[in-house]
Amino acid sequence: MNQQKIQLQVYETADCPMFRVGDVFIVSGIAVVMENDETGGSLVTNTVVKGPAKRKNCKILGTDLNRLVIEHERADLIPEGVVMCSGCIGSVVLEFNRDDRFAAEQPPEEVNDSSGMLHLLQNFPFFRNIDRRDLYNVVHSFKKAGFAKDQIIIRRGDRGDNFYIVVSGSVAVLNDAGLAIARLGAGEVFGEMSLLSEEGASATVQAEGPCEIMYVDNREFKNLLGRYPILQHYFTRLLAKRLSSANRYRSMDFVSIMTGRLEGFPPEALFQSLHAAHKTGILTITQLPKGNGRFSLRQGALIKASYGGKKGKTAFYDVLKEKKGVFKFTPGLPPEDFDAPEIGYFMKLLMVGLRKAEQKDRPI
């Protein structure tokens, strides 16, 4: 059985002799109670904990994670939040959320029909152009790979090497500023323009969440076009559709700069609004007691923060304490931030920050 895996990352440590902040653990497994009239039943579990490379196994943490799988019956049913180990001479705190489920890029594998894949793919627009008698061979010329949330699949300017089809999940097409100008779901294709024009990719394509992608290389792509001329009509129609979409995009005003004062829009409400709206851009806050603050968000997630000489979580926590200042949000990110890691699970960051702000304001 294909068991869902979850990814947990060390969030904090306290004198832990084995692990460091940022270490990642993959947990999978199920726990089943076997009923028995004579013994009253027994517990069967196949929990697997894959720890960070070049680190020793910790029996205490392993037992804690196994206990969680038993408690919730399956690893993927463990509720999002934080996990604390029982501790020895030190302790660690781990965190995860459902958007960060394990979806690391898998080694390419040929597509097979063992689970009805052929039945699924024949309904995709690309494969509807192929005669049913040829469909099996065409499908099996593709390979398959998985991508994790925020993973870059194609970067703007890169040489086009592959033609891609989204099998599950979705991808975002990003412009120069890192703003999503299109979203592609199951059955939709990308990468063909680079192969047809023999030029570099015109946009960056990024996984919006865990997704599965099929692809063929440039040579096989051209073989398919040669064997099935009807595909040339498919790409002609697709090109016309995409040019129309691009023209509509250019005619719209996507430069929506938001400004205001913290006195009327406190930091916690400001950040929560940007998160809820899945905004991508840079928030600058000036006229603060400790200087200017700068915060980068990607689809509502905080990926960079600096304020008062501090960076990361500490800078975010500190700015939540401020009552006065002028803010400005500008859409767009520099390319180097397209796949920058999130500082942490946003709602947890916000709750911790608000708790710290309350402690500051509490009379002694």
N, C-alpha and C positions, 0 to 999 in steps of 0.2 A: 504494500500500500504506500502511495506517495504521501508522506507526512509533511504537513506545513512546518516550516522552520521559523523561529523568531531570532532576532538579533538583539543582543543586549550589550551596552557599552558602559565601561566604568566611568561614573560621573564624578565621584569623590572617593578619596582614600584617607584613612587615618592610621598611619604607621603600619600599613599592610606590607609584609616582607616579600610578597610575591608579585603583585600586580600594580599597574600604573594607570593614571587617568588616560582614557582613550582606548585601553585594551578592549577587544571585542570578543564576545562569546556567542556561539550559535547553539541553540537548544532545540532539540526535536524529540518526539516520542509520545507514546500514549500509555495510559494506565487502565487496566481492565480488572474488575472484580469477577472472579469465577465462582459461581454459586455451587455449593456441595452440601448435600443433606447430612453427611457424616461429620465433616470438619467445620461446617459453617461458612465455607468460602475461603478463597485465597486471592491474593493480589498479584497481578502480572504486569510488569512495566518494562519498557524497552527504551528508557530515556537515554539520549546521547548528548553529551556536552562537549563541544569542540572549543577549546580555549585558544588564546592567542599563541602564535608561533613563538618558539624559543622561551616559553614559560613553563614551569613545572605545573602539574595538576594539583589542585587544592581539594582535598577530600571534604573539607567543611563546606566550601562553596558548592561543590558537586552535590553533596547531600541536600543542601538548601534548595538548589534548582530542581533536583529530583522530587523533593517534597512538593514543590509548586506544581509540577506536572501531575503528580498523584492527586493533589487537591482539586485541580481543575480538569482532570481526565485526559487532556491533550495539551501539548505545548502551545498550540496556536489559540487556545481558549483562555490562556492566562491574561487577565485584564491589564490594560496599559497602565503605566505608573512607574514607581521605583521599586527596586528589590534590594534589600539589605542582607548581607551575610551574617551568620551567627557570631563570627569574630573569633579570633584567637588572641595573639598579642596586638593585632590590629584589625581593621575592618574595611570593607569596600561598599559603595553604593552604586548600583547599576540602574540604568533607565532604558526605556524603549517606548515606542508607540506604534499603533497599527499601520501608520503610513510608512514606517521604516522596517516592515517585514523583510526578512532575508530574501534578496533577489540578486545576488552577486552574479556577474556575468559568467555564464556556463560555457564550457568548451563547446565549440560548434559540433552539431550532430546532424546527420542526414534526417530529413523529414520522413516519418513512416506513417502507416495507416493503422497502427495497432489499436488506436483509441478513437477511430472514426475521424481522423484528421482529414482524410480525403473528402468525406461528406461535408465537413465544415468549409473547407477551402473552395469547393466547387461553387459556393454561393458568393465568393468574393468577386468584385467586378473584373479584376485582372483575369481570373481563371474562367470566368463565364465566356471569354473570347476563345477558349480552347475547346476543341471537339472532345466529347466525353471519352472517346476511344484513346485519345492522346494524353488525357489529363494525368493519368498515373505517372507516366514518364516525365512530364513537365514538373509535377510536384516534387518528384524525387531528384530533380536536378538542383533543388534548393537545399540549403543548410539552415539550421535553426540556432538561435542564441538568445539568452535572457539578459536583460539589463535592469539595473537597480534604479530607484528613484533618483532623479537629477543627474544621472550618468549621461555624458555626451556621446551620441552615436555618430554624428557627423559634425565637424567643426568648419565654420565658414572659411573658405579659401583652400581647404584641403583638396587634394586630387580625388576625383570620384573613382572609387574602386569597386563599389557594389551597388546593386539595386535591391531595395528593401521593401518588404510587405509587413505591415503590423498584423500579428495574429491575435494578440490579446493585450489589453491595457491601452495606453495612448501616449503619443509623443507631441511635443510642442515645437513649432518652427519659430526660431527667434531671429529678430532683426539685429542690427549692429549694436543697439542699446540693450539687448537682452530681453526685450519685450516680446511676448508671444503674439505673432501675427496670424498663426493658424494652429489648429489642433487636429491631429490625425488619429483616428481610431481603428478598430479591427477592420481589415479588408482594404485599408487605404495604403498608398504606396509613396515612396520618396527615394531620392537619389538618382532618379532617371535622367534629370536635366544635365547633371555633370557627365553622365555617360554619353548622352546624345550629343552634347555640345563639345565634349572633350575639354572642358574648362573646370576650374576649381568650383567647389560647392558655393552657391550663392547665399546660403543661410546656414545657421547652426541648428541641429536637431537634437533635442534633449528628451529623455524619458521623463514623463510626468509622474510616474509611479512604476512599480515593478511591471515590466512588460516583456512580451515574447515576440521576437522578430525573425522572419525568414529572409534569406538573402541569397543572391547568386553574384558571382564576380563578373567583371566587365566582359570577359571572353564568353562566358556562358550566356550572359544577357544578349550579346550580339548574335550568338547562335540561335537563341529563341526567336529573335526578330527575323532572322533569315528563314527559319523553318516555318514560322507562323506569321505570314504577312499581315493578317488581320490585326495583330498587335500594334502595327504601325498606325492604324486608324484609331486604336484605343489611345495611344499616346498623343496623337494629334488632337483628339477631343479633350484629353486631360490638360494639354498645354493651353488650349484656348480657355478652358475653365479657370486655370490658375492665373493666366494673364488678366482675366476679368476680375478675379478676386484681388489681385495686386493693385489694379487701378482703383478699385473701391477703397482699398486701404489707404492709398496715397491721397484720396480725396477727403478723407476724414481727418479730424483734428485729434491726434492721439497725444498731443503735448498738454497734459492736464496737470499744471503745477498747483499744488495746494499750499497755502500759506495761512498763518494765524498766530495767535499768542497762547501761551500755556495758561494764562489767567482764565481764558474762556474755554480751553480745550486741554485739560490736564494730560500729562504724559501717558498715564495708563490707558486713558480713553483713546488717545491718538494712536498708540501702538496697536491696541486691540482692533481699532477700525481698519488700519492698514493690513493687519493679519486676516481679518474676516473678509476683506475685499480681495485677498490674494495679490496685493500690490507688489510690483517689482520696481525698485528704484532706490534713491538715496534720500534719507531724512537728515537735514541739518538743523540744529537748534543753536541759536546764538543768544548773546546777552545773558548767559548763565553765570553764576558765581565763580565757577571753576574754569571758565573759558567756553569754547564752542564744543558741541557734541556732533558726531557724525555716525549715522547708523545705516547700514545697507541691508535691504530686504529683497528676497527672491520668492515670488509667489506667496508673500505673507510671512515667510520664515526669516528670522534674523540670522544673517551670516557674518556680519562684521559690526563692531561697536567700539567707539573710542570717545572718552570724555574725561577731562581733568587729569590727563596723563595716564589713564588706565584704559585697558582694552578688554574686549570680550564681556563675559557675564558681569564682572565687577562694574564696568562702565555703564552697562544697562541698568543694574541695580541702583547705581548712584543717580542717574538722571531721573529715575522715577520719584526721587525725593524732592525734585525741584518744583517750585510753584510759579516761577516767573521766567519768561524767555520768549523768543520769537522762533517759530519753526517754519520750514519750507521743505516740501516733498517734491522731488524731481524724478519723473519716471526714467528708467533705464539704468543699466549697469555696464561697467567696462568688461570686455570679453574675459579677462582673467578671473572674474567673479562668477561666471556662468555656472561653474561646477564647484564653487567653494563650499566646504561643509557647513552645516547649520551649527550655530553656537550651542543650541540645545532645543529640546521640545518647548515650543513657545509658551503654551499655557502654564507649564511648570515654571519656566523662567519668570513669567509675569506674577504668579502666585508667590514665589520666593521673594521677588523684588518688592511686592506690596507689603509682605510681612516685615521685611527689613525697613521699609519706609515707615511703617506703623511704629516699629520699635524706636526709630529716631524721634518721632513726634511725641512718644509717650513721656509724660512728665516723670522726672526722677524723684 
